[in-house]
Amino acid sequence: FVFVFAKVQVTLCFLSLLRYKDATRTTFKKATRLECMMQDYAKVLPAGQARVGFTTSENWIGYSPAKNSISEGLAKLKSGVDPMTPATAEADAYAANAEVLRRLGCSVGAAADRTFCEIPVKVGPLVSLSPACLGVTRLDLAARFPSPEKISLSSRSALVVTGKAKITFEALELDGALRIECPTPGQAVTVRLGADQAGGHQAGGVVNAGWALEPLGEGEPAEEVFAIRGYRLVKSETAHVLIQEAHGKHVVVSKGPSGEIVVAPA
């Protein structure tokens, strides 16, 4: 950037970004700032000396900001713009993870239309996947879900994977909430929580009451983390798997003879 502007005499158009509190345009919502459009920079690069390119993607992959309060989001809706509130941004993040699993070939339940403080939100499985455990590319994820036909998440499911170990899901049938924590780097964890080999329904899967998003009533007191979303997260029941260093370098998560989840050396 410095090199280009030292060698080329150019003039870029800087915009003053003004955000007013209301239609009277007499009071600023926040301090103003100067901005320059990033596409203008490419136009001033030396012809024949710079390689310029760009990548575009669909919004679901990674564009859903949490930039507006509920009241601001309602105003955006009335003007025909996406509300971009914490509730919609969080739901879109879960939906992106769910869509990635679908595209791998996993069975993932569809989202349903919900409304929180008059903000419409599509709520499906709550899927949060740690990149450290599962990777970031399609090839990474394909290696971590080698048999996607054996992966099934219902619409009301919540799957949370956190930590630093490498996890491979060989089988999972989830109808409820499952949280897997594996904080130890270098561990290799294999999850086998699918139907039994005889094909019994949910014989080895995880079924529980799960989590639910309960709408907040108008003026209902709530922690700020929930108040800005318009709902309260109620965790009725969770299958919690904590994989510790003492379990060994290679670990298998499966169902025991009594139906309990067992963590054991591979």
Backbone as CSV, one residue per row, in Angstrom:
resi,resn,N_x,N_y,N_z,CA_x,CA_y,CA_z,C_x,C_y,C_z
1,PHE,0.842,-1.204,0.000,0.000,0.000,0.000,0.879,1.257,0.000
2,VAL,1.847,1.297,0.926,2.729,2.461,1.017,3.553,2.596,-0.254
3,PHE,4.028,1.438,-0.779,4.849,1.453,-1.995,4.064,2.068,-3.153
4,VAL,2.834,1.653,-3.333,2.009,2.140,-4.437,1.810,3.643,-4.334
5,PHE,1.489,4.134,-3.166,1.200,5.559,-3.032,2.475,6.408,-3.057
6,ALA,3.614,5.782,-2.830,4.873,6.508,-2.940,5.289,6.659,-4.401
7,LYS,4.874,5.688,-5.242,5.285,5.674,-6.641,4.265,6.298,-7.588
8,VAL,3.016,6.301,-7.187,1.968,6.753,-8.099,1.244,7.960,-7.503
9,GLN,1.145,9.031,-8.276,0.404,10.191,-7.812,-1.063,10.002,-8.175
10,VAL,-1.860,9.796,-7.147,-3.281,9.510,-7.373,-4.120,10.299,-6.395
11,THR,-5.377,10.372,-6.732,-6.351,10.972,-5.833,-7.497,9.991,-5.662
12,LEU,-7.762,9.583,-4.445,-8.874,8.689,-4.157,-9.998,9.485,-3.511
13,CYS,-11.176,9.019,-3.740,-12.353,9.675,-3.177,-12.633,9.115,-1.782
14,PHE,-12.537,9.963,-0.774,-12.861,9.554,0.582,-14.275,10.023,0.907
15,LEU,-15.040,9.121,1.482,-16.427,9.424,1.805,-16.573,9.683,3.292
16,SER,-17.363,10.660,3.609,-17.685,10.904,5.005,-18.945,10.116,5.334
17,LEU,-18.798,9.140,6.235,-19.917,8.259,6.566,-20.680,8.836,7.743
18,LEU,-21.837,9.389,7.463,-22.651,10.017,8.496,-23.823,9.124,8.850
19,ARG,-23.989,8.869,10.122,-25.133,8.081,10.594,-25.935,8.938,11.564
20,TYR,-27.153,9.283,11.131,-27.999,10.125,11.958,-28.925,9.278,12.834
21,LYS,-29.348,9.879,13.953,-30.232,9.159,14.866,-31.633,8.993,14.298
22,ASP,-32.121,9.982,13.546,-33.481,9.914,13.036,-33.579,10.725,11.741
23,ALA,-34.808,10.828,11.239,-35.038,11.484,9.945,-34.789,12.984,9.977
24,THR,-34.719,13.589,11.160,-34.474,15.031,11.221,-33.037,15.373,10.820
25,ARG,-32.153,14.380,10.877,-30.748,14.533,10.472,-30.081,15.700,11.194
26,THR,-30.336,15.794,12.498,-29.749,16.869,13.300,-28.761,16.348,14.341
27,THR,-28.824,15.026,14.626,-27.956,14.443,15.647,-27.335,13.163,15.119
28,PHE,-26.032,13.031,15.334,-25.343,11.825,14.891,-25.611,10.664,15.846
29,LYS,-25.762,9.459,15.276,-25.877,8.249,16.080,-24.539,7.915,16.735
30,LYS,-23.464,8.134,15.977,-22.118,7.889,16.488,-21.167,8.825,15.746
31,ALA,-19.924,8.878,16.198,-18.938,9.742,15.556,-18.770,9.357,14.087
32,THR,-18.651,10.386,13.240,-18.482,10.117,11.816,-17.038,9.718,11.519
33,ARG,-16.805,9.175,10.333,-15.459,8.753,9.955,-15.311,8.852,8.438
34,LEU,-14.088,8.848,7.985,-13.799,8.874,6.556,-13.532,7.453,6.064
35,GLU,-14.056,7.142,4.905,-13.851,5.821,4.321,-13.438,5.957,2.863
36,CYS,-12.660,4.988,2.388,-12.307,4.914,0.983,-12.757,3.560,0.461
37,MET,-13.411,3.511,-0.676,-13.893,2.259,-1.228,-12.709,1.384,-1.657
38,MET,-12.695,0.151,-1.195,-11.531,-0.699,-1.446,-11.319,-0.940,-2.939
39,GLN,-12.395,-0.924,-3.726,-12.219,-1.177,-5.162,-11.472,-0.034,-5.859
40,ASP,-11.458,1.151,-5.268,-10.717,2.263,-5.855,-9.213,2.016,-5.801
41,TYR,-8.754,1.332,-4.779,-7.323,1.076,-4.638,-6.800,0.258,-5.813
42,ALA,-7.538,-0.750,-6.230,-7.085,-1.596,-7.342,-6.911,-0.793,-8.622
43,LYS,-7.715,0.259,-8.784,-7.669,1.049,-10.022,-6.391,1.871,-10.148
44,VAL,-5.699,2.104,-9.038,-4.506,2.939,-9.092,-3.223,2.120,-9.122
45,LEU,-3.304,0.813,-9.119,-2.119,-0.024,-9.194,-1.487,0.099,-10.584
46,PRO,-0.157,0.028,-10.688,0.522,0.184,-11.986,0.053,-0.846,-13.008
47,ALA,-0.358,-0.402,-14.165,-0.835,-1.308,-15.217,0.279,-2.266,-15.634
48,GLY,-0.071,-3.543,-15.717,0.882,-4.553,-16.142,1.834,-5.013,-15.066
49,GLN,1.808,-4.384,-13.886,2.732,-4.753,-12.815,2.032,-5.387,-11.612
50,ALA,0.721,-5.287,-11.581,-0.010,-5.803,-10.422,-1.025,-6.847,-10.862
51,ARG,-1.144,-7.892,-10.074,-2.151,-8.918,-10.336,-3.288,-8.727,-9.334
52,VAL,-4.435,-8.434,-9.844,-5.577,-8.131,-8.997,-6.696,-9.127,-9.275
53,GLY,-7.262,-9.676,-8.238,-8.381,-10.605,-8.392,-9.337,-10.475,-7.228
54,PHE,-10.413,-11.229,-7.276,-11.374,-11.192,-6.175,-12.133,-12.514,-6.132
55,THR,-12.717,-12.756,-5.008,-13.524,-13.965,-4.819,-14.894,-13.556,-4.319
56,THR,-15.925,-14.112,-4.882,-17.283,-13.861,-4.386,-17.878,-15.157,-3.854
57,SER,-18.818,-15.037,-2.956,-19.471,-16.216,-2.391,-20.902,-15.866,-2.020
58,GLU,-21.714,-16.867,-1.830,-23.090,-16.643,-1.391,-23.086,-16.170,0.058
59,ASN,-24.093,-15.395,0.414,-24.136,-14.813,1.758,-24.122,-15.852,2.869
60,TRP,-24.755,-17.008,2.647,-24.883,-17.986,3.728,-23.530,-18.486,4.215
61,ILE,-22.496,-18.394,3.372,-21.188,-18.918,3.738,-20.539,-18.084,4.842
62,GLY,-20.795,-16.782,4.857,-20.102,-16.030,5.889,-20.466,-14.573,6.039
63,TYR,-21.603,-14.134,5.471,-21.963,-12.733,5.661,-23.310,-12.629,6.358
64,SER,-23.261,-12.374,7.654,-24.479,-12.131,8.415,-24.092,-11.376,9.686
65,PRO,-23.858,-10.076,9.578,-23.369,-9.309,10.724,-24.421,-9.131,11.813
66,ALA,-23.931,-9.013,13.045,-24.796,-8.676,14.182,-24.533,-7.212,14.504
67,LYS,-25.126,-6.322,13.729,-24.784,-4.904,13.820,-25.913,-4.024,14.326
68,ASN,-27.120,-4.582,14.465,-28.261,-3.747,14.849,-28.936,-4.262,16.110
69,SER,-29.447,-3.330,16.900,-30.286,-3.716,18.037,-31.628,-4.221,17.514
70,ILE,-32.454,-4.744,18.409,-33.762,-5.231,17.985,-34.601,-4.099,17.380
71,SER,-34.587,-2.943,18.027,-35.384,-1.820,17.498,-34.848,-1.360,16.143
72,GLU,-33.525,-1.326,15.988,-32.940,-0.953,14.699,-33.247,-2.015,13.638
73,GLY,-33.230,-3.285,14.067,-33.553,-4.356,13.133,-34.979,-4.269,12.627
74,LEU,-35.902,-3.905,13.501,-37.295,-3.732,13.086,-37.422,-2.601,12.071
75,ALA,-36.669,-1.531,12.301,-36.701,-0.412,11.348,-36.144,-0.851,9.993
76,LYS,-35.093,-1.666,10.002,-34.534,-2.181,8.753,-35.562,-3.037,8.020
77,LEU,-36.258,-3.888,8.764,-37.284,-4.741,8.158,-38.343,-3.906,7.451
78,LYS,-38.783,-2.844,8.102,-39.826,-2.001,7.526,-39.369,-1.323,6.237
79,SER,-38.059,-1.146,6.105,-37.529,-0.518,4.890,-37.088,-1.561,3.860
80,GLY,-37.382,-2.841,4.156,-37.087,-3.893,3.198,-35.666,-4.422,3.242
81,VAL,-34.962,-4.178,4.356,-33.574,-4.615,4.499,-33.492,-5.700,5.568
82,ASP,-32.546,-6.631,5.416,-32.357,-7.654,6.439,-32.084,-6.998,7.789
83,PRO,-32.629,-7.551,8.882,-32.482,-6.893,10.195,-31.055,-6.923,10.740
84,MET,-30.300,-7.968,10.461,-28.903,-8.086,10.914,-28.777,-7.841,12.413
85,THR,-29.548,-8.575,13.183,-29.510,-8.495,14.639,-28.739,-9.689,15.199
86,PRO,-28.428,-9.694,16.499,-27.743,-10.847,17.085,-28.490,-12.169,16.866
87,ALA,-29.817,-12.139,16.932,-30.584,-13.379,16.751,-30.441,-13.934,15.333
88,THR,-30.548,-13.063,14.326,-30.440,-13.542,12.947,-29.005,-13.948,12.625
89,ALA,-28.031,-13.219,13.147,-26.628,-13.545,12.869,-26.256,-14.891,13.475
90,GLU,-26.694,-15.129,14.707,-26.367,-16.409,15.348,-27.051,-17.569,14.629
91,ALA,-28.306,-17.390,14.267,-29.029,-18.439,13.545,-28.366,-18.730,12.207
92,ASP,-27.888,-17.684,11.531,-27.235,-17.873,10.238,-25.905,-18.609,10.382
93,ALA,-25.205,-18.381,11.497,-23.948,-19.101,11.738,-24.218,-20.592,11.919
94,TYR,-25.251,-20.927,12.698,-25.624,-22.337,12.862,-26.053,-22.932,11.519
95,ALA,-26.811,-22.147,10.756,-27.313,-22.634,9.473,-26.174,-22.902,8.493
96,ALA,-25.132,-22.071,8.534,-23.986,-22.280,7.648,-23.299,-23.602,7.963
97,ASN,-23.092,-23.882,9.252,-22.481,-25.155,9.645,-23.356,-26.334,9.232
98,ALA,-24.672,-26.178,9.416,-25.595,-27.247,9.035,-25.560,-27.491,7.523
99,GLU,-25.498,-26.406,6.752,-25.478,-26.540,5.301,-24.190,-27.212,4.823
100,VAL,-23.077,-26.902,5.460,-21.816,-27.564,5.106,-21.931,-29.078,5.323
101,LEU,-22.545,-29.482,6.435,-22.721,-30.916,6.690,-23.649,-31.546,5.656
102,ARG,-24.710,-30.841,5.288,-25.616,-31.370,4.254,-24.862,-31.599,2.952
103,ARG,-24.013,-30.648,2.585,-23.297,-30.747,1.315,-22.241,-31.853,1.332
104,LEU,-21.871,-32.283,2.543,-20.990,-33.440,2.651,-21.766,-34.746,2.461
105,GLY,-23.094,-34.670,2.621,-23.931,-35.856,2.503,-24.590,-36.271,3.794
106,CYS,-24.426,-35.478,4.865,-25.063,-35.791,6.150,-26.553,-35.437,6.101
107,SER,-27.322,-36.095,6.947,-28.746,-35.792,7.067,-28.942,-34.787,8.192
108,VAL,-29.371,-33.585,7.834,-29.523,-32.511,8.820,-30.917,-31.915,8.681
109,GLY,-31.642,-31.845,9.771,-33.011,-31.352,9.765,-33.127,-29.915,9.269
110,ALA,-34.295,-29.596,8.723,-34.540,-28.263,8.163,-34.840,-27.251,9.259
111,ALA,-34.649,-25.980,8.927,-34.952,-24.891,9.850,-36.437,-24.571,9.807
112,ALA,-36.932,-24.012,10.898,-38.335,-23.596,10.992,-38.386,-22.088,11.214
113,ASP,-39.474,-21.457,10.783,-39.649,-20.013,10.965,-40.068,-19.715,12.395
114,ARG,-39.290,-18.850,13.058,-39.616,-18.414,14.412,-39.635,-16.882,14.426
115,THR,-40.197,-16.325,15.488,-40.223,-14.872,15.639,-39.821,-14.513,17.060
116,PHE,-38.844,-13.619,17.191,-38.385,-13.158,18.492,-38.433,-11.631,18.498
117,CYS,-39.277,-11.085,19.346,-39.462,-9.619,19.419,-39.768,-9.044,18.045
118,GLU,-40.623,-9.749,17.300,-41.095,-9.352,15.970,-40.031,-9.500,14.880
119,ILE,-38.861,-10.022,15.234,-37.811,-10.269,14.240,-37.945,-11.711,13.744
120,PRO,-38.199,-11.932,12.437,-38.293,-13.304,11.927,-36.911,-13.955,11.854
121,VAL,-36.833,-15.178,12.368,-35.563,-15.906,12.411,-35.808,-17.351,11.995
122,LYS,-34.960,-17.875,11.134,-35.035,-19.287,10.769,-34.148,-20.075,11.717
123,VAL,-34.767,-20.960,12.497,-34.040,-21.716,13.517,-34.040,-23.198,13.159
124,GLY,-32.853,-23.743,12.991,-32.692,-25.168,12.728,-31.795,-25.775,13.775
125,PRO,-31.094,-26.839,13.457,-30.153,-27.426,14.416,-29.085,-26.400,14.812
126,LEU,-28.762,-26.368,16.089,-27.742,-25.445,16.581,-26.395,-26.148,16.461
127,VAL,-25.676,-25.864,15.396,-24.435,-26.577,15.089,-23.253,-25.626,15.226
128,SER,-22.355,-25.926,16.177,-21.150,-25.130,16.396,-19.952,-26.069,16.370
129,LEU,-19.068,-25.905,15.378,-17.971,-26.838,15.155,-16.634,-26.115,15.266
130,SER,-15.742,-26.621,16.101,-14.424,-26.019,16.272,-13.529,-26.309,15.074
131,PRO,-12.989,-25.271,14.415,-12.056,-25.508,13.304,-10.819,-26.280,13.736
132,ALA,-10.382,-26.089,14.993,-9.204,-26.804,15.479,-9.447,-28.307,15.521
133,CYS,-10.694,-28.699,15.755,-11.034,-30.129,15.832,-11.351,-30.736,14.471
134,LEU,-11.960,-29.943,13.596,-12.513,-30.506,12.364,-11.937,-29.918,11.083
135,GLY,-11.159,-28.820,11.182,-10.593,-28.219,9.986,-11.479,-27.114,9.440
136,VAL,-11.027,-26.520,8.327,-11.747,-25.376,7.768,-12.129,-25.553,6.299
137,THR,-11.529,-26.516,5.628,-11.831,-26.703,4.207,-12.785,-27.887,4.018
138,ARG,-13.327,-27.973,2.817,-14.214,-29.101,2.498,-13.478,-30.430,2.608
139,LEU,-12.222,-30.455,2.176,-11.432,-31.683,2.282,-11.188,-32.047,3.742
140,ASP,-10.911,-31.045,4.583,-10.741,-31.304,6.019,-11.979,-31.969,6.588
141,LEU,-13.144,-31.374,6.310,-14.393,-31.876,6.871,-14.745,-33.259,6.322
142,ALA,-14.457,-33.486,5.046,-14.736,-34.801,4.464,-13.935,-35.882,5.176
143,ALA,-12.721,-35.542,5.598,-11.901,-36.511,6.325,-12.432,-36.747,7.729
144,ARG,-13.081,-35.738,8.303,-13.612,-35.870,9.670,-15.006,-36.499,9.694
145,PHE,-15.662,-36.531,8.542,-16.964,-37.205,8.411,-16.867,-38.199,7.250
146,PRO,-16.100,-39.284,7.424,-15.812,-40.195,6.311,-17.019,-40.978,5.816
147,SER,-18.053,-41.108,6.665,-19.270,-41.836,6.279,-20.474,-40.941,6.543
148,PRO,-20.675,-39.911,5.720,-21.755,-38.946,5.997,-23.144,-39.569,6.041
149,GLU,-23.326,-40.712,5.355,-24.626,-41.384,5.396,-24.956,-41.901,6.797
150,LYS,-23.964,-41.928,7.681,-24.175,-42.394,9.057,-24.296,-41.224,10.035
151,ILE,-24.429,-40.020,9.508,-24.564,-38.823,10.348,-25.971,-38.269,10.192
152,SER,-26.678,-38.111,11.305,-28.054,-37.621,11.267,-28.306,-36.680,12.446
153,LEU,-28.767,-35.474,12.155,-29.141,-34.501,13.180,-30.581,-34.073,12.935
154,SER,-31.411,-34.187,13.939,-32.802,-33.748,13.797,-32.874,-32.228,13.852
155,SER,-34.015,-31.683,13.490,-34.186,-30.224,13.449,-34.040,-29.571,14.817
156,ARG,-34.339,-30.318,15.871,-34.275,-29.732,17.211,-32.947,-29.999,17.921
157,SER,-31.983,-30.524,17.192,-30.713,-30.911,17.804,-29.783,-29.730,18.019
158,ALA,-28.845,-29.914,18.960,-27.750,-28.978,19.184,-26.470,-29.794,19.261
159,LEU,-25.515,-29.479,18.404,-24.223,-30.166,18.396,-23.129,-29.123,18.572
160,VAL,-22.391,-29.222,19.677,-21.310,-28.281,19.974,-20.020,-29.071,20.147
161,VAL,-19.015,-28.737,19.337,-17.715,-29.403,19.408,-16.662,-28.344,19.665
162,THR,-15.933,-28.471,20.783,-14.898,-27.499,21.137,-13.608,-28.220,21.498
163,GLY,-12.491,-27.504,21.408,-11.226,-28.067,21.838,-10.153,-28.005,20.783
164,LYS,-9.120,-28.846,20.959,-7.952,-28.825,20.088,-7.579,-30.203,19.550
165,ALA,-8.262,-31.257,19.996,-7.983,-32.595,19.478,-8.607,-32.763,18.099
166,LYS,-8.132,-33.727,17.343,-8.702,-34.043,16.042,-9.823,-35.075,16.232
167,ILE,-11.031,-34.724,15.778,-12.195,-35.592,15.978,-12.670,-36.135,14.641
168,THR,-12.952,-37.426,14.617,-13.537,-38.061,13.440,-14.892,-38.636,13.825
169,PHE,-15.941,-38.203,13.131,-17.290,-38.712,13.378,-17.545,-39.868,12.414
170,GLU,-17.418,-41.085,12.910,-17.716,-42.247,12.078,-19.214,-42.497,12.006
171,ALA,-19.917,-42.154,13.083,-21.374,-42.321,13.104,-21.961,-41.448,14.205
172,LEU,-23.092,-40.827,13.911,-23.795,-40.025,14.910,-25.251,-39.905,14.527
173,GLU,-26.120,-40.286,15.441,-27.560,-40.030,15.299,-27.976,-39.215,16.509
174,LEU,-28.304,-37.965,16.260,-28.564,-37.025,17.343,-29.973,-36.467,17.253
175,ASP,-30.685,-36.576,18.353,-32.008,-35.977,18.486,-32.076,-35.377,19.888
176,GLY,-31.450,-34.232,20.043,-31.304,-33.610,21.351,-30.045,-32.770,21.349
177,ALA,-29.375,-32.677,22.501,-28.173,-31.850,22.619,-26.965,-32.706,22.972
178,LEU,-25.860,-32.464,22.249,-24.594,-33.161,22.492,-23.469,-32.136,22.482
179,ARG,-22.702,-32.116,23.559,-21.534,-31.229,23.652,-20.297,-32.084,23.859
180,ILE,-19.327,-31.929,22.976,-18.073,-32.678,23.075,-16.939,-31.694,23.287
181,GLU,-16.203,-31.863,24.383,-15.061,-31.018,24.686,-13.799,-31.875,24.698
182,CYS,-12.797,-31.458,23.941,-11.537,-32.207,23.895,-10.381,-31.214,23.868
183,PRO,-9.966,-30.714,25.023,-9.007,-29.614,25.092,-7.545,-29.996,24.849
184,THR,-7.241,-31.288,24.728,-5.845,-31.707,24.644,-5.355,-31.796,23.208
185,PRO,-4.386,-30.969,22.821,-3.832,-31.057,21.462,-3.145,-32.410,21.254
186,GLY,-3.213,-32.917,20.033,-2.522,-34.161,19.722,-3.346,-35.414,19.906
187,GLN,-4.469,-35.304,20.599,-5.343,-36.466,20.747,-6.089,-36.741,19.439
188,ALA,-6.407,-38.007,19.219,-7.242,-38.410,18.085,-8.492,-39.063,18.657
189,VAL,-9.643,-38.450,18.379,-10.917,-38.907,18.953,-11.824,-39.431,17.849
190,THR,-12.385,-40.603,18.052,-13.330,-41.183,17.099,-14.695,-41.295,17.769
191,VAL,-15.718,-40.749,17.130,-17.075,-40.773,17.676,-17.892,-41.823,16.939
192,ARG,-18.437,-42.772,17.705,-19.312,-43.804,17.163,-20.598,-43.812,17.976
193,LEU,-21.508,-42.949,17.608,-22.774,-42.812,18.318,-23.935,-42.893,17.330
194,GLY,-23.895,-43.903,16.469,-24.952,-44.102,15.487,-25.807,-45.298,15.844
195,ALA,-26.690,-45.679,14.904,-27.532,-46.858,15.111,-26.657,-48.100,15.157
196,ASP,-27.160,-49.160,15.790,-26.366,-50.388,15.869,-26.258,-51.036,14.492
197,GLN,-25.360,-51.987,14.376,-25.084,-52.591,13.084,-26.278,-53.346,12.522
198,ALA,-27.207,-53.715,13.412,-28.413,-54.411,12.950,-29.455,-53.446,12.414
199,GLY,-29.177,-52.134,12.554,-30.090,-51.137,11.997,-31.161,-50.686,12.962
200,GLY,-30.997,-50.990,14.246,-32.002,-50.582,15.222,-32.112,-49.070,15.316
201,HIS,-33.308,-48.535,15.408,-33.527,-47.092,15.405,-32.963,-46.463,16.665
202,GLN,-31.992,-45.573,16.497,-31.390,-44.821,17.588,-30.769,-45.718,18.659
203,ALA,-30.458,-46.980,18.342,-29.928,-47.890,19.350,-28.638,-47.364,19.962
204,GLY,-27.791,-46.790,19.153,-26.552,-46.259,19.678,-26.482,-44.755,19.598
205,GLY,-27.570,-44.113,19.253,-27.576,-42.667,19.073,-27.775,-41.915,20.373
206,VAL,-27.917,-40.596,20.256,-28.096,-39.730,21.418,-29.473,-39.091,21.337
207,VAL,-30.294,-39.362,22.312,-31.647,-38.810,22.368,-31.877,-38.228,23.759
208,ASN,-32.234,-36.951,23.817,-32.572,-36.349,25.102,-33.481,-35.140,24.881
209,ALA,-33.836,-34.462,25.968,-34.766,-33.331,25.877,-34.164,-32.144,25.131
210,GLY,-32.835,-32.044,25.142,-32.159,-31.032,24.336,-32.308,-29.605,24.831
211,TRP,-32.089,-28.660,23.908,-32.147,-27.233,24.189,-33.300,-26.599,23.422
212,ALA,-33.754,-25.466,23.927,-34.844,-24.749,23.250,-34.628,-23.241,23.365
213,LEU,-35.075,-22.506,22.354,-35.044,-21.051,22.374,-36.439,-20.559,22.756
214,GLU,-36.557,-19.975,23.939,-37.847,-19.493,24.421,-37.933,-17.980,24.237
215,PRO,-38.932,-17.490,23.485,-39.060,-16.047,23.240,-39.230,-15.271,24.538
216,LEU,-38.652,-14.092,24.576,-38.829,-13.198,25.719,-40.048,-12.315,25.476
217,GLY,-40.822,-12.142,26.521,-41.969,-11.248,26.415,-41.530,-9.793,26.456
218,GLU,-42.400,-8.897,26.040,-42.076,-7.471,26.029,-41.768,-6.993,27.438
219,GLY,-40.591,-6.424,27.627,-40.192,-5.916,28.933,-39.754,-6.988,29.912
220,GLU,-39.709,-8.236,29.486,-39.319,-9.316,30.392,-37.837,-9.192,30.733
221,PRO,-37.478,-9.210,32.028,-36.059,-9.089,32.398,-35.274,-10.323,31.974
222,ALA,-34.059,-10.086,31.512,-33.199,-11.191,31.084,-31.765,-10.715,31.053
223,GLU,-30.829,-11.655,31.138,-29.424,-11.302,30.986,-29.229,-10.631,29.628
224,GLU,-28.253,-9.721,29.569,-28.046,-8.966,28.333,-27.778,-9.879,27.143
225,VAL,-27.038,-10.981,27.375,-26.703,-11.886,26.282,-27.955,-12.455,25.618
226,PHE,-29.042,-12.577,26.386,-30.308,-13.042,25.830,-31.211,-11.883,25.408
227,ALA,-31.176,-10.793,26.163,-32.043,-9.649,25.859,-31.767,-9.103,24.461
228,ILE,-30.499,-9.076,24.035,-30.192,-8.535,22.708,-30.644,-9.474,21.596
229,ARG,-30.939,-10.724,21.935,-31.407,-11.689,20.945,-32.927,-11.791,20.902
230,GLY,-33.558,-11.551,22.049,-35.013,-11.666,22.101,-35.489,-13.037,22.512
231,TYR,-34.583,-13.866,22.974,-34.976,-15.189,23.454,-34.032,-15.636,24.571
232,ARG,-34.445,-16.661,25.274,-33.632,-17.275,26.325,-33.308,-18.701,25.910
233,LEU,-32.043,-19.096,26.024,-31.639,-20.460,25.705,-31.856,-21.328,26.934
234,VAL,-32.753,-22.300,26.804,-33.073,-23.197,27.908,-32.456,-24.566,27.618
235,LYS,-31.517,-24.961,28.461,-30.831,-26.247,28.294,-31.485,-27.273,29.218
236,SER,-32.480,-27.966,28.675,-33.205,-28.945,29.484,-32.358,-30.179,29.771
237,GLU,-31.645,-30.657,28.765,-30.836,-31.865,28.942,-29.723,-31.866,27.895
238,THR,-28.526,-32.234,28.333,-27.367,-32.252,27.437,-26.541,-33.501,27.684
239,ALA,-26.170,-34.171,26.623,-25.173,-35.239,26.723,-23.808,-34.568,26.616
240,HIS,-23.079,-34.539,27.733,-21.815,-33.803,27.798,-20.658,-34.796,27.847
241,VAL,-19.767,-34.706,26.863,-18.618,-35.600,26.797,-17.355,-34.759,26.948
242,LEU,-16.608,-34.980,28.027,-15.349,-34.290,28.273,-14.217,-35.301,28.126
243,ILE,-13.385,-35.096,27.131,-12.287,-36.014,26.860,-11.009,-35.410,27.426
244,GLN,-10.435,-36.076,28.402,-9.271,-35.555,29.092,-7.987,-36.224,28.598
245,GLU,-6.867,-35.614,28.943,-5.574,-36.156,28.532,-5.365,-37.566,29.059
246,ALA,-5.893,-37.833,30.263,-5.732,-39.150,30.883,-6.411,-40.270,30.100
247,HIS,-7.330,-39.940,29.216,-8.001,-40.972,28.425,-7.075,-41.595,27.385
248,GLY,-5.943,-40.944,27.108,-4.989,-41.499,26.149,-4.913,-40.711,24.865
249,LYS,-3.983,-41.112,24.021,-3.747,-40.395,22.768,-4.804,-40.711,21.719
250,HIS,-5.302,-41.939,21.729,-6.336,-42.370,20.786,-7.568,-42.790,21.588
251,VAL,-8.686,-42.122,21.326,-9.888,-42.284,22.152,-11.097,-42.584,21.281
252,VAL,-11.990,-43.443,21.809,-13.245,-43.741,21.130,-14.403,-43.347,22.039
253,VAL,-15.373,-42.631,21.472,-16.601,-42.264,22.183,-17.725,-43.111,21.619
254,SER,-18.354,-43.917,22.477,-19.408,-44.818,22.010,-20.415,-45.050,23.127
255,LYS,-21.419,-45.889,22.852,-22.416,-46.231,23.860,-22.006,-47.500,24.602
256,GLY,-22.213,-47.492,25.919,-21.950,-48.661,26.732,-23.139,-49.604,26.728
257,PRO,-23.017,-50.748,27.394,-24.089,-51.749,27.397,-25.396,-51.265,28.010
258,SER,-25.300,-50.269,28.890,-26.509,-49.748,29.543,-27.029,-48.480,28.871
259,GLY,-26.430,-48.127,27.730,-26.881,-46.946,27.001,-26.152,-45.678,27.355
260,GLU,-25.216,-45.745,28.294,-24.467,-44.560,28.672,-23.342,-44.304,27.659
261,ILE,-22.934,-43.055,27.551,-21.823,-42.709,26.663,-20.513,-43.033,27.364
262,VAL,-19.654,-43.757,26.665,-18.392,-44.231,27.231,-17.229,-43.620,26.460
263,VAL,-16.235,-43.122,27.186,-14.990,-42.635,26.604,-13.893,-43.619,26.987
264,ALA,-13.259,-44.242,26.004,-12.289,-45.279,26.292,-11.138,-45.228,25.309
265,PRO,-9.967,-45.777,25.689,-8.840,-45.846,24.734,-9.216,-46.670,23.515
266,ALA,-8.703,-46.257,22.374,-9.007,-46.988,21.123,-8.345,-48.362,21.142
